[in-house]
């Protein structure tokens, strides 16, 4: 089996490659990324390609499956560029899958595709995927879900699987995720348990996460299983203020949603950090997911709890951990992050 992974050098892609290294039914992997890494990994041949402009048909030719993971969330101040990659790039991937007659497509959707929902009950895969309107990430994920609906209706011979994971963490993704969400002004040494004095005690700040290695396994199972459709993927338990306080050894301080949103918006507009307030809205509005379909039909069971996933990330943040691919490389440490600062903190790519 030949598998092409689009966006192979990121958080999920590197974990999927690790899982496929142990999968006897997969003989070879083509890892597609805009920036070709130097690292050598089992079964992998790297190809440099930009899904917005390059011809993907020759890359997909002869493939048994394509896994589409490529997605940008920065530069957050250039929504036209982000949409060109996330939405129009996905459209080009789907067109190339059809043109190359690839029989299987696995797509990285997200909990962020879902319409707002309660934190008091779980939703299954039939919950509406209209997104949260104030989040560009959510809007883009919802739009690509509609594209997949049309693709499945027009080309039913392609088996399409959509994974909708919660937040994905691992130690090796720490530097990359710090760049994406916190920016260059956050020193690594401050992100350590017991050094964080408080966490917000905000009732709707409840989220689901999953370890990236377990996501790699979910994608592997989606590739080799005779399944179709959407699958929610997250570990237990959901993490809210009480769980955050326990994990960080920090006291809880009551903060309103409005205060958190306003502080995020002000710091983003001041170019202090790269995350706009739509991400706060997404955190409050996203529903909690029922993952029973993934358990029953994929046979997926996470090997790590949500606590372990988040703890792994926090440990990596404190030590500046990374991996030898461009999106995950640790780069410079401390406050001397010249390339990131030169990028205008969310204005253009690093």
GUVONU-402346 format. One record per residue: residue in three letters; x, y, z of N, C-alpha, C, CB in turn. Coordinates in steps of 0.1 Angstrom, whole numbers, padded with zeros to 4 digits, always signed. Last residue first. Glycine has a CB too. Layout:
ALAXYZXYZXYZXYZ...
This chain:
UNK+0067+0326+0095+0081+0326+0100+0091+0321+0090+0082+0318+0113UNK+0044+0346+0076+0050+0334+0080+0064+0335+0085+0050+0324+0068UNK+0030+0376+0091+0035+0368+0080+0042+0355+0085+0044+0376+0071UNK+0018+0384+0115+0016+0391+0103+0020+0384+0090+0023+0404+0103UNK+0023+0371+0139+0011+0368+0132+0008+0375+0119+0000+0371+0142UNK+0047+0389+0145+0038+0382+0154+0024+0380+0148+0037+0389+0168UNK+0064+0398+0126+0053+0407+0130+0043+0401+0139+0046+0412+0118UNK+0087+0385+0118+0074+0381+0112+0062+0389+0116+0071+0367+0114UNK+0106+0392+0136+0106+0398+0123+0093+0396+0115+0118+0394+0115UNK+0100+0375+0157+0097+0389+0159+0097+0396+0145+0108+0395+0168UNK+0109+0351+0144+0095+0352+0148+0092+0367+0150+0092+0344+0161UNK+0137+0357+0141+0128+0354+0130+0113+0355+0133+0131+0340+0124UNK+0145+0360+0168+0146+0371+0159+0136+0369+0147+0160+0373+0154UNK+0142+0355+0197+0136+0348+0186+0134+0357+0175+0122+0342+0191UNK+0153+0358+0224+0160+0362+0212+0155+0354+0200+0175+0360+0214UNK+0141+0348+0247+0135+0360+0241+0141+0364+0228+0136+0371+0251UNK+0144+0312+0244+0144+0324+0252+0137+0336+0244+0158+0328+0256UNK+0158+0298+0214+0151+0298+0226+0152+0311+0233+0157+0287+0235UNK+0154+0290+0179+0160+0297+0190+0152+0297+0202+0163+0312+0186UNK+0142+0257+0170+0146+0271+0167+0154+0277+0179+0135+0279+0163UNK+0128+0233+0171+0128+0241+0183+0133+0255+0180+0137+0235+0193UNK+0105+0224+0144+0119+0226+0149+0119+0236+0161+0128+0231+0138UNK+0081+0219+0133+0083+0216+0147+0096+0219+0153+0080+0201+0149UNK+0081+0226+0106+0070+0232+0115+0073+0230+0130+0057+0226+0111UNK+0106+0213+0096+0104+0228+0097+0093+0233+0106+0102+0233+0084UNK+0117+0187+0118+0110+0191+0106+0107+0206+0108+0097+0183+0104UNK+0128+0174+0142+0136+0179+0131+0128+0180+0118+0147+0169+0129UNK+0111+0189+0170+0114+0178+0162+0121+0183+0149+0101+0170+0159UNK+0112+0201+0205+0108+0201+0191+0111+0189+0184+0114+0213+0184UNK+0112+0219+0236+0113+0207+0228+0108+0209+0214+0106+0195+0235UNK+0116+0237+0257+0118+0241+0243+0119+0230+0234+0130+0250+0242UNK+0109+0230+0283+0122+0227+0278+0125+0231+0264+0125+0212+0280UNK+0083+0238+0285+0092+0243+0295+0107+0241+0291+0090+0236+0308UNK+0071+0225+0264+0071+0239+0264+0082+0244+0273+0058+0245+0268UNK+0072+0198+0273+0080+0202+0261+0081+0217+0260+0073+0197+0249UNK+0055+0199+0295+0069+0195+0297+0078+0200+0285+0071+0180+0300UNK+0032+0205+0282+0037+0214+0291+0052+0212+0294+0029+0214+0304UNK+0029+0181+0266+0030+0194+0260+0037+0204+0269+0017+0199+0255UNK+0025+0162+0287+0036+0160+0278+0039+0174+0271+0033+0149+0267UNK+0001+0172+0298+0014+0172+0306+0026+0171+0297+0013+0161+0317UNK-0017+0166+0278-0014+0180+0282-0001+0181+0290-0025+0186+0289UNK-0015+0138+0279-0013+0145+0266-0009+0160+0270-0025+0145+0257UNK-0023+0132+0305-0009+0128+0300-0006+0136+0287-0008+0113+0297UNK-0049+0141+0305-0039+0147+0314-0025+0144+0309-0041+0141+0328UNK-0061+0124+0287-0059+0139+0283-0049+0145+0292-0073+0146+0284UNK-0041+0094+0286-0053+0102+0290-0051+0116+0285-0054+0102+0305UNK-0032+0071+0261-0028+0081+0270-0040+0090+0274-0017+0090+0265UNK-0041+0054+0242-0032+0048+0252-0028+0058+0263-0020+0043+0245UNK-0074+0053+0230-0062+0061+0233-0054+0054+0244-0066+0075+0237UNK-0086+0031+0206-0086+0034+0221-0073+0041+0224-0087+0020+0229UNK-0104+0021+0179-0094+0030+0184-0096+0032+0199-0095+0043+0177UNK-0120+0006+0162-0112-0001+0172-0102+0007+0179-0106-0013+0166UNK-0136+0018+0145-0122+0019+0142-0114+0009+0151-0117+0033+0143UNK-0161+0012+0157-0159+0009+0143-0144+0009+0139-0167+0019+0135UNK-0160+0018+0185-0167+0006+0180-0163+0002+0166-0182+0009+0180UNK-0144+0041+0188-0141+0029+0195-0147+0017+0189-0146+0030+0210UNK-0156+0059+0171-0143+0055+0168-0139+0043+0176-0133+0067+0172UNK-0181+0060+0184-0180+0054+0171-0166+0050+0167-0186+0064+0160UNK-0176+0073+0208-0179+0059+0208-0179+0053+0195-0193+0057+0214UNK-0170+0099+0215-0161+0092+0207-0164+0077+0205-0147+0093+0212UNK-0187+0129+0217-0188+0114+0220-0180+0107+0210-0203+0110+0219UNK-0174+0161+0226-0176+0150+0216-0178+0136+0222-0165+0150+0206UNK-0186+0192+0235-0179+0180+0239-0183+0169+0230-0181+0177+0254UNK-0186+0221+0213-0192+0211+0221-0182+0200+0226-0204+0204+0214UNK-0173+0254+0214-0172+0240+0209-0178+0230+0218-0157+0237+0206UNK-0173+0278+0228-0185+0274+0221-0185+0259+0216-0187+0283+0209UNK-0149+0284+0240-0161+0284+0248-0173+0278+0241-0165+0299+0251UNK-0131+0281+0219-0129+0273+0232-0142+0273+0240-0117+0279+0240UNK-0140+0300+0201-0141+0285+0198-0139+0277+0210-0129+0282+0188UNK-0135+0323+0215-0148+0320+0212-0150+0305+0209-0154+0328+0200UNK-0107+0321+0214-0113+0321+0227-0128+0317+0225-0112+0335+0234UNK-0103+0324+0186-0099+0311+0193-0105+0310+0207-0083+0310+0194UNK-0110+0350+0182-0119+0339+0177-0115+0326+0183-0118+0338+0162UNK-0091+0367+0190-0101+0364+0200-0110+0353+0195-0109+0376+0204UNK-0059+0356+0177-0070+0365+0178-0081+0359+0187-0076+0368+0164UNK-0026+0352+0185-0038+0345+0186-0050+0354+0187-0039+0335+0197UNK+0001+0361+0188-0005+0359+0175-0019+0353+0174+0004+0350+0167UNK+0009+0390+0209+0008+0375+0207+0000+0373+0194+0002+0368+0219UNK+0013+0417+0205+0020+0411+0216+0020+0395+0215+0013+0414+0230UNK-0001+0433+0187+0010+0425+0182+0019+0419+0194+0019+0433+0173UNK-0023+0445+0195-0011+0452+0199+0002+0444+0194-0010+0454+0214UNK-0042+0427+0188-0042+0439+0181-0029+0447+0183-0054+0447+0184UNK-0036+0408+0209-0035+0404+0194-0033+0417+0186-0046+0396+0189UNK-0043+0422+0231-0029+0418+0230-0026+0413+0216-0026+0406+0239UNK-0071+0425+0227-0062+0437+0228-0048+0433+0226-0064+0443+0242UNK-0081+0399+0226-0082+0408+0214-0072+0419+0215-0096+0413+0213UNK-0075+0390+0252-0069+0383+0240-0069+0392+0228-0076+0370+0237UNK-0090+0407+0267-0075+0407+0269-0069+0400+0257-0072+0399+0281UNK-0116+0400+0258-0111+0413+0256-0095+0414+0257-0117+0423+0266UNK-0118+0373+0266-0118+0376+0252-0113+0390+0249-0133+0376+0247UNK-0116+0375+0294-0106+0367+0286-0106+0371+0272-0109+0352+0288UNK-0139+0391+0299-0125+0396+0302-0114+0389+0295-0123+0395+0317UNK-0159+0375+0289-0157+0387+0283-0143+0393+0286-0167+0397+0287UNK-0159+0353+0307-0155+0351+0293-0152+0364+0286-0167+0344+0286UNK-0143+0363+0338-0154+0362+0329-0150+0359+0315-0163+0375+0329UNK-0127+0344+0363-0126+0354+0352-0138+0352+0343-0112+0352+0344UNK-0116+0333+0394-0128+0335+0385-0125+0347+0375-0140+0338+0394UNK-0088+0313+0396-0093+0327+0398-0105+0329+0388-0081+0337+0395UNK-0074+0286+0413-0083+0291+0403-0088+0305+0406-0095+0281+0402UNK-0039+0279+0417-0052+0282+0422-0061+0287+0411-0051+0292+0433UNK-0020+0250+0404-0023+0265+0405-0037+0267+0411-0022+0271+0391UNK-0010+0227+0395-0007+0230+0409-0010+0245+0411+0007+0227+0412UNK-0017+0219+0370-0007+0229+0371-0002+0232+0385-0011+0242+0364UNK-0036+0199+0375-0025+0196+0367-0013+0206+0369-0028+0195+0353UNK-0056+0214+0390-0049+0202+0396-0036+0199+0389-0058+0190+0396UNK-0063+0234+0371-0057+0238+0384-0049+0226+0391-0068+0242+0393UNK-0074+0217+0351-0062+0226+0349-0055+0230+0361-0066+0238+0341UNK-0096+0207+0365-0085+0198+0360-0072+0205+0357-0090+0190+0348UNK-0111+0230+0370-0106+0222+0381-0095+0213+0377-0118+0213+0386UNK-0115+0240+0343-0108+0248+0353-0102+0239+0365-0116+0259+0359UNK-0113+0210+0323-0119+0223+0326-0110+0230+0337-0133+0221+0331UNK-0110+0185+0300-0103+0193+0309-0109+0207+0311-0088+0195+0304UNK-0125+0152+0297-0124+0166+0293-0117+0174+0304-0139+0172+0291UNK-0102+0125+0306-0114+0132+0307-0114+0145+0300-0119+0134+0321UNK-0100+0109+0274-0107+0113+0286-0097+0117+0297-0116+0101+0291UNK-0094+0120+0240-0091+0112+0252-0100+0116+0263-0076+0112+0255UNK-0110+0118+0207-0105+0126+0219-0102+0116+0231-0115+0137+0223UNK-0126+0121+0178-0114+0114+0184-0109+0123+0195-0103+0112+0173UNK-0153+0112+0157-0148+0120+0168-0136+0113+0174-0159+0124+0178UNK-0154+0106+0123-0151+0100+0136-0146+0111+0145-0141+0088+0134UNK-0174+0102+0093-0167+0110+0103-0165+0103+0116-0175+0123+0106UNK-0169+0079+0065-0176+0089+0073-0167+0096+0083-0188+0083+0080UNK-0162+0044+0065-0164+0057+0059-0170+0066+0069-0173+0055+0046UNK-0140+0015+0066-0150+0024+0072-0151+0037+0063-0146+0028+0086UNK-0121-0008+0068-0132-0006+0058-0143+0002+0064-0137-0020+0052UNK-0088+0003+0077-0101-0003+0080-0111+0000+0069-0106+0003+0094UNK-0065+0016+0071-0065+0002+0069-0078-0005+0072-0054-0005+0077UNK-0069+0043+0077-0064+0039+0064-0066+0024+0061-0049+0042+0064UNK-0078+0044+0103-0087+0049+0092-0082+0044+0078-0088+0064+0093UNK-0055+0035+0116-0067+0026+0115-0077+0031+0105-0074+0027+0129UNK-0039+0058+0112-0035+0045+0106-0047+0035+0105-0024+0038+0116UNK-0054+0077+0126-0052+0078+0111-0048+0065+0105-0042+0089+0108UNK-0051+0066+0152-0064+0068+0146-0063+0069+0131-0071+0080+0152UNK-0023+0068+0155-0029+0055+0154-0043+0056+0148-0030+0049+0168UNK-0020+0096+0156-0013+0088+0145-0020+0074+0144+0001+0087+0149UNK-0034+0100+0179-0040+0105+0167-0033+0098+0155-0038+0120+0165UNK-0016+0090+0197-0029+0083+0196-0036+0088+0183-0037+0086+0208UNK+0004+0109+0194+0007+0095+0190-0006+0087+0189+0016+0088+0201UNK-0008+0132+0204-0006+0131+0190-0002+0117+0186+0006+0140+0186UNK-0035+0128+0227-0020+0128+0224-0018+0125+0210-0013+0117+0233UNK-0061+0152+0230-0057+0138+0227-0042+0139+0224-0065+0132+0215UNK-0088+0169+0246-0075+0168+0239-0072+0154+0237-0064+0176+0246UNK-0115+0192+0251-0110+0178+0249-0097+0178+0242-0121+0169+0242UNK-0124+0217+0275-0120+0212+0262-0116+0198+0262-0108+0221+0256UNK-0139+0245+0289-0137+0230+0290-0134+0225+0276-0151+0224+0296UNK-0149+0271+0299-0135+0268+0294-0132+0253+0297-0124+0277+0301UNK-0172+0277+0311-0173+0271+0298-0159+0268+0291-0181+0280+0288UNK-0165+0288+0337-0172+0275+0335-0172+0269+0322-0186+0277+0339UNK-0134+0296+0347-0144+0301+0338-0152+0289+0333-0138+0309+0325UNK-0109+0304+0362-0120+0296+0366-0132+0301+0359-0122+0297+0382UNK-0076+0303+0348-0090+0309+0349-0100+0300+0353-0093+0315+0335UNK-0050+0297+0372-0057+0293+0359-0071+0300+0360-0057+0278+0357UNK-0019+0310+0386-0033+0307+0386-0038+0303+0372-0041+0320+0391UNK+0009+0309+0384+0003+0312+0397-0012+0308+0397+0005+0326+0400UNK+0033+0287+0373+0021+0294+0368+0012+0296+0380+0013+0286+0357UNK+0051+0271+0385+0055+0285+0382+0043+0294+0377+0066+0286+0372UNK+0039+0247+0386+0042+0253+0399+0047+0268+0397+0052+0245+0406UNK+0050+0238+0354+0041+0236+0365+0047+0241+0378+0038+0221+0367UNK+0062+0262+0332+0064+0250+0340+0054+0250+0351+0079+0251+0346UNK+0069+0285+0314+0058+0275+0312+0062+0262+0319+0056+0272+0297UNK+0091+0300+0319+0079+0303+0326+0068+0293+0325+0074+0317+0322UNK+0111+0291+0301+0112+0287+0315+0100+0291+0324+0124+0294+0321UNK+0104+0301+0276+0102+0287+0279+0101+0285+0294+0112+0279+0272UNK+0088+0333+0274+0100+0325+0277+0096+0311+0281+0108+0332+0289UNK+0070+0348+0249+0068+0339+0261+0080+0331+0263+0056+0330+0259UNK+0074+0361+0226+0076+0369+0239+0074+0360+0251+0067+0381+0239UNK+0067+0348+0202+0081+0348+0207+0083+0354+0221+0089+0355+0197UNK+0036+0329+0206+0045+0339+0200+0058+0339+0207+0039+0352+0200UNK+0013+0313+0211+0018+0323+0222+0028+0333+0216+0025+0315+0233UNK+0006+0298+0188-0004+0303+0197+0001+0314+0207-0010+0292+0205UNK+0029+0291+0173+0016+0294+0166+0006+0301+0175+0009+0281+0163UNK+0050+0288+0191+0051+0298+0180+0037+0302+0175+0060+0293+0169UNK+0039+0266+0205+0042+0279+0212+0043+0290+0202+0056+0278+0220UNK+0039+0247+0186+0026+0252+0191+0028+0265+0199+0019+0242+0200UNK+0066+0243+0181+0058+0247+0171+0045+0253+0176+0054+0235+0162UNK+0075+0234+0207+0080+0247+0201+0071+0252+0190+0094+0244+0196UNK+0059+0210+0210+0058+0221+0219+0063+0234+0213+0066+0219+0231UNK+0058+0186+0197+0052+0197+0190+0052+0210+0198+0037+0193+0188UNK+0070+0168+0214+0078+0172+0202+0071+0184+0194+0080+0161+0193UNK+0050+0162+0232+0062+0170+0236+0069+0176+0224+0071+0161+0244UNK+0017+0168+0219+0028+0159+0222+0040+0168+0226+0031+0149+0211UNK-0018+0172+0213-0006+0176+0220+0004+0164+0220-0009+0180+0234UNK-0046+0186+0199-0036+0175+0197-0023+0179+0203-0035+0171+0182UNK-0080+0190+0207-0067+0195+0207-0057+0184+0207-0065+0205+0218UNK-0100+0165+0190-0099+0176+0199-0085+0182+0197-0101+0172+0214UNK-0107+0155+0156-0101+0154+0169-0102+0166+0177-0086+0151+0167UNK-0123+0140+0134-0126+0152+0140-0120+0152+0154-0141+0155+0141UNK-0116+0125+0102-0114+0125+0117-0116+0139+0122-0099+0120+0120UNK-0133+0111+0076-0130+0124+0083-0127+0122+0098-0141+0135+0080UNK-0129+0093+0047-0130+0092+0062-0125+0106+0067-0120+0081+0068UNK-0141+0080+0017-0137+0092+0024-0139+0090+0039-0145+0104+0019UNK-0135+0062-0011-0138+0060+0003-0133+0072+0011-0133+0047+0009UNK-0148+0068-0042-0137+0071-0033-0142+0070-0019-0131+0086-0035UNK-0172+0065-0054-0163+0053-0055-0150+0056-0046-0158+0051-0069UNK-0187+0088-0055-0189+0079-0044-0179+0067-0044-0203+0073-0045UNK-0184+0117-0063-0174+0106-0066-0176+0095-0055-0160+0112-0066UNK-0205+0134-0055-0201+0133-0069-0192+0121-0072-0194+0146-0073UNK-0207+0130-0027-0219+0128-0035-0215+0126-0050-0228+0140-0034UNK-0181+0136-0019-0186+0122-0017-0198+0119-0025-0190+0120-0002UNK-0180+0163-0026-0170+0153-0032-0176+0139-0031-0157+0155-0025UNK-0199+0174-0010-0201+0174-0024-0192+0164-0031-0198+0188-0030UNK-0187+0170+0015-0200+0165+0012-0203+0164-0003-0211+0174+0019UNK-0163+0184+0012-0162+0169+0013-0176+0163+0010-0157+0165+0026UNK-0173+0210+0013-0167+0205+0001-0166+0190+0000-0153+0211+0000UNK-0182+0210+0039-0192+0211+0028-0186+0206+0015-0197+0226+0027UNK-0157+0210+0052-0167+0199+0054-0177+0199+0043-0174+0200+0068UNK-0147+0234+0044-0141+0222+0038-0150+0210+0041-0127+0220+0043UNK-0163+0250+0060-0164+0251+0046-0158+0239+0039-0157+0264+0041UNK-0155+0243+0086-0168+0241+0082-0170+0241+0067-0178+0251+0088UNK-0128+0252+0085-0131+0238+0087-0145+0234+0083-0129+0234+0102UNK-0133+0280+0082-0126+0272+0072-0128+0257+0073-0111+0275+0072UNK-0146+0286+0106-0152+0288+0093-0146+0280+0082-0152+0303+0090UNK-0125+0279+0124-0138+0271+0124-0145+0273+0111-0146+0276+0136UNK-0106+0298+0118-0102+0284+0118-0115+0275+0116-0095+0280+0130UNK-0119+0322+0123-0116+0318+0109-0112+0304+0108-0104+0327+0104UNK-0146+0326+0144-0133+0319+0143-0130+0316+0129-0132+0307+0152UNK-0172+0335+0145-0161+0345+0148-0147+0339+0147-0163+0350+0162UNK-0188+0312+0140-0187+0323+0130-0175+0332+0133-0200+0330+0129UNK-0181+0280+0142-0183+0291+0151-0179+0303+0143-0174+0290+0164UNK-0197+0254+0122-0186+0262+0128-0191+0272+0137-0178+0267+0117UNK-0214+0236+0111-0215+0250+0106-0205+0259+0112-0229+0255+0107UNK-0222+0208+0114-0208+0213+0112-0208+0226+0105-0199+0203+0104UNK-0244+0193+0138-0241+0202+0126-0227+0207+0126-0251+0214+0126UNK-0239+0159+0147-0240+0173+0151-0237+0182+0140-0231+0176+0164UNK-0232+0134+0140-0243+0140+0133-0246+0154+0137-0256+0132+0135UNK-0213+0123+0157-0208+0129+0144-0220+0135+0136-0202+0118+0136UNK-0225+0135+0189-0219+0125+0180-0217+0132+0167-0229+0113+0179UNK-0218+0153+0219-0224+0152+0206-0217+0141+0198-0224+0166+0199UNK-0225+0152+0255-0217+0149+0243-0225+0149+0230-0210+0135+0245UNK-0233+0179+0277-0236+0166+0271-0227+0164+0259-0251+0165+0267UNK-0223+0203+0287-0230+0194+0296-0233+0180+0290-0242+0200+0302UNK-0215+0222+0270-0205+0215+0277-0210+0204+0286-0196+0225+0284UNK-0234+0224+0239-0233+0225+0253-0220+0217+0258-0245+0218+0260UNK-0222+0242+0209-0229+0231+0216-0227+0232+0231-0226+0218+0211UNK-0218+0255+0176-0218+0257+0191-0227+0246+0197-0222+0270+0195UNK-0208+0232+0150-0216+0243+0155-0215+0244+0170-0231+0243+0150UNK-0175+0219+0143-0189+0218+0148-0195+0231+0152-0189+0209+0161UNK-0149+0223+0136-0159+0223+0125-0174+0224+0131-0158+0211+0116UNK-0134+0218+0158-0136+0232+0154-0146+0233+0143-0124+0239+0151UNK-0128+0192+0159-0139+0196+0167-0143+0210+0164-0135+0195+0182UNK-0119+0186+0124-0116+0190+0138-0129+0192+0145-0109+0204+0137UNK-0103+0168+0097-0113+0178+0102-0109+0181+0116-0128+0173+0100UNK-0083+0155+0077-0081+0160+0090-0091+0171+0092-0067+0165+0093UNK-0092+0126+0057-0091+0141+0059-0091+0145+0074-0103+0148+0052UNK-0084+0102+0034-0086+0105+0049-0083+0119+0051-0077+0095+0057UNK-0094+0084+0007-0091+0098+0012-0094+0098+0026-0098+0109+0004UNK-0089+0060-0018-0091+0063-0004-0086+0077+0000-0085+0052+0005UNK-0082+0057-0045-0095+0051-0040-0098+0055-0026-0093+0036-0041UNK-0074+0081-0070-0070+0075-0057-0083+0070-0050-0063+0086-0048UNK-0074+0092-0095-0082+0080-0092-0077+0073-0080-0082+0070-0104UNK-0064+0116-0101-0054+0105-0101-0061+0092-0097-0044+0108-0090UNK-0087+0132-0100-0080+0131-0113-0071+0119-0113-0073+0143-0116UNK-0094+0130-0072-0103+0125-0082-0096+0123-0096-0114+0135-0085UNK-0071+0141-0061-0075+0128-0057-0084+0122-0067-0082+0128-0043UNK-0073+0167-0073-0062+0158-0076-0064+0144-0072-0049+0163-0070UNK-0095+0177-0060-0095+0176-0074-0084+0166-0079-0093+0190-0081UNK-0086+0177-0033-0097+0169-0037-0098+0167-0052-0110+0175-0032UNK-0065+0197-0036-0062+0183-0031-0073+0173-0036-0060+0182-0016UNK-0080+0219-0042-0071+0214-0052-0067+0199-0048-0058+0223-0053UNK-0095+0223-0018-0102+0220-0031-0093+0214-0042-0108+0234-0036UNK-0073+0228-0001-0081+0216+0001-0089+0212-0012-0090+0217+0013UNK-0067+0253-0011-0057+0243-0012-0064+0229-0010-0047+0244-0001UNK-0090+0268-0005-0087+0265-0019-0076+0254-0021-0082+0278-0026UNK-0087+0264+0024-0100+0261+0017-0096+0258+0002-0109+0273+0017UNK-0060+0268+0033-0069+0259+0040-0081+0255+0031-0074+0266+0052UNK-0048+0286+0014-0042+0273+0017-0053+0264+0023-0031+0275+0028UNK-0066+0308+0012-0060+0302+0000-0054+0288+0002-0049+0311-0006UNK-0070+0314+0038-0081+0308+0031-0076+0302+0018-0092+0318+0028UNK-0045+0326+0044-0049+0314+0051-0060+0307+0044-0054+0318+0066UNK-0045+0348+0027-0035+0338+0025-0039+0325+0032-0022+0343+0031UNK-0067+0362+0038-0067+0358+0024-0057+0347+0022-0064+0370+0015UNK-0059+0368+0064-0070+0358+0062-0071+0354+0048-0083+0364+0067UNK-0035+0376+0081-0036+0375+0066-0046+0365+0063-0022+0372+0059UNK-0031+0374+0107-0035+0387+0103-0037+0387+0087-0025+0397+0107UNK-0021+0349+0113-0035+0351+0116-0040+0365+0111-0037+0350+0131UNK-0001+0330+0091-0002+0343+0099-0017+0347+0100+0005+0354+0091UNK-0015+0303+0110-0007+0316+0110-0002+0318+0095+0005+0315+0120UNK-0027+0280+0105-0034+0289+0114-0026+0302+0116-0036+0282+0127UNK-0030+0258+0078-0023+0269+0084-0032+0276+0094-0018+0278+0073UNK-0026+0224+0068-0035+0234+0073-0026+0245+0079-0045+0229+0083UNK-0026+0190+0057-0021+0204+0055-0031+0215+0059-0016+0206+0041UNK-0036+0165+0057-0034+0171+0070-0030+0186+0069-0024+0163+0077UNK-0049+0139+0040-0048+0154+0039-0048+0160+0052-0059+0160+0030UNK-0038+0111+0026-0042+0117+0039-0039+0131+0039-0034+0110+0051UNK-0047+0089+0001-0041+0102+0004-0047+0106+0018-0045+0113-0007UNK-0039+0056-0011-0046+0065-0002-0039+0078-0001-0048+0059+0012UNK-0025+0045-0031-0037+0038-0027-0045+0046-0017-0033+0025-0019UNK-0011+0062-0060-0013+0061-0045-0026+0053-0042-0015+0075-0039UNK-0009+0066-0087-0005+0053-0082-0007+0051-0067+0009+0050-0085UNK-0004+0101-0083-0005+0090-0092+0000+0077-0086+0003+0093-0105UNK+0002+0122-0066-0008+0113-0062-0010+0100-0071-0022+0120-0061UNK+0021+0136-0081+0024+0131-0067+0015+0120-0062+0025+0143-0057UNK+0008+0143-0104+0019+0133-0105+0023+0128-0091+0031+0140-0111UNK-0012+0161-0092-0016+0148-0099-0004+0138-0100-0021+0151-0113UNK-0005+0185-0083-0005+0174-0073-0007+0161-0080-0015+0176-0063UNK+0014+0212-0092+0006+0201-0097+0007+0189-0088+0011+0198-0112UNK+0012+0240-0069+0019+0230-0076+0009+0219-0081+0029+0223-0066UNK-0004+0259-0055+0001+0262-0068+0006+0250-0076+0011+0273-0067UNK-0013+0251-0030-0020+0262-0036-0016+0264-0051-0018+0274-0028UNK+0004+0231-0020-0009+0227-0025-0017+0238-0031-0017+0221-0013UNK+0036+0228-0028+0027+0238-0022+0013+0235-0028+0031+0252-0025UNK+0061+0204-0021+0050+0209-0029+0042+0218-0021+0042+0197-0035UNK+0087+0181-0019+0083+0195-0016+0073+0199-0026+0096+0204-0017UNK+0086+0149-0006+0084+0157-0018+0080+0171-0014+0073+0150-0027UNK+0104+0121+0008+0099+0134+0009+0097+0141-0005+0108+0143+0018UNK+0095+0088+0016+0102+0097+0006+0096+0110+0006+0101+0090-0009UNK+0097+0065+0042+0092+0078+0037+0101+0084+0027+0092+0088+0049UNK+0104+0042+0056+0094+0041+0045+0091+0054+0038+0081+0035+0050UNK+0115+0059+0084+0112+0047+0078+0101+0048+0068+0109+0036+0088UNK+0132+0091+0077+0123+0083+0085+0119+0070+0077+0110+0091+0088UNK+0156+0116+0080+0153+0103+0073+0144+0095+0082+0166+0095+0070UNK+0154+0152+0076+0153+0140+0084+0150+0127+0076+0143+0141+0096UNK+0152+0175+0062+0164+0167+0060+0163+0153+0067+0176+0175+0065UNK+0121+0184+0046+0130+0182+0058+0142+0174+0054+0122+0176+0069UNK+0109+0208+0025+0113+0195+0026+0123+0193+0037+0120+0190+0012UNK+0081+0227+0028+0095+0228+0031+0100+0213+0033+0099+0237+0043UNK+0056+0218+0022+0061+0229+0014+0076+0230+0016+0054+0242+0019UNK+0053+0182+0018+0054+0194+0026+0059+0205+0018+0063+0192+0039UNK+0045+0148+0018+0044+0161+0011+0044+0172+0020+0031+0161+0001UNK+0058+0117+0018+0055+0128+0027+0056+0141+0019+0065+0128+0039UNK+0048+0087+0009+0053+0099+0003+0048+0110+0012+0047+0101-0012UNK+0056+0055+0020+0049+0067+0023+0056+0078+0015+0049+0070+0038UNK+0051+0019+0015+0058+0032+0013+0049+0044+0016+0065+0032-0001UNK+0035-0002+0025+0049-0004+0020+0057+0008+0019+0049-0011+0007UNK+0013-0012+0048+0018+0000+0042+0033-0002+0038+0016+0013+0051UNK+0009-0035+0062+0001-0033+0050+0005-0020+0043-0014-0033+0054UNK+0024-0033+0085+0029-0042+0075+0021-0040+0062+0028-0056+0079UNK+0033-0006+0104+0021-0012+0097+0026-0020+0085+0011-0001+0093UNK+0052+0008+0116+0050-0005+0122+0038-0012+0115+0046-0004+0137UNK+0052+0032+0103+0064+0025+0103+0062+0010+0108+0075+0032+0111UNK+0028+0043+0109+0028+0036+0097+0041+0028+0095+0027+0045+0085UNK+0034+0057+0132+0025+0046+0133+0026+0037+0121+0010+0050+0135UNK+0051+0077+0122+0056+0068+0133+0047+0055+0133+0056+0074+0146UNK+0033+0090+0106+0045+0084+0100+0050+0073+0110+0055+0094+0096UNK+0016+0101+0125+0011+0091+0116+0023+0083+0110+0003+0098+0105UNK+0034+0120+0137+0029+0108+0145+0023+0097+0136+0019+0113+0155UNK+0038+0137+0116+0050+0130+0121+0045+0118+0130+0059+0139+0129UNK+0011+0147+0113+0018+0140+0102+0030+0131+0107+0023+0149+0092UNK+0005+0161+0136-0002+0149+0133+0006+0140+0123-0016+0151+0128UNK+0025+0182+0134+0022+0175+0147+0016+0161+0144+0012+0184+0155UNK+0041+0180+0101+0036+0187+0113+0033+0177+0125+0023+0194+0109UNK+0049+0169+0078+0059+0173+0087+0054+0179+0100+0069+0182+0080UNK+0029+0163+0059+0035+0152+0067+0044+0156+0078+0041+0143+0057UNK+0010+0174+0041+0012+0180+0055+0019+0170+0064-0001+0185+0060UNK-0002+0145+0029-0001+0159+0026-0001+0167+0039-0013+0165+0016UNK+0009+0114+0023+0005+0123+0034+0008+0137+0030+0012+0119+0047UNK+0001+0086+0005+0006+0100+0004+0000+0108+0015+0002+0106-0010UNK+0009+0052+0005+0001+0063+0012+0008+0076+0010+0000+0060+0027UNK+0006+0022-0009+0013+0034-0010+0004+0045-0005+0018+0037-0025UNK+0008-0012+0000+0000+0000+0000+0009+0012+0000-0010+0000+0012
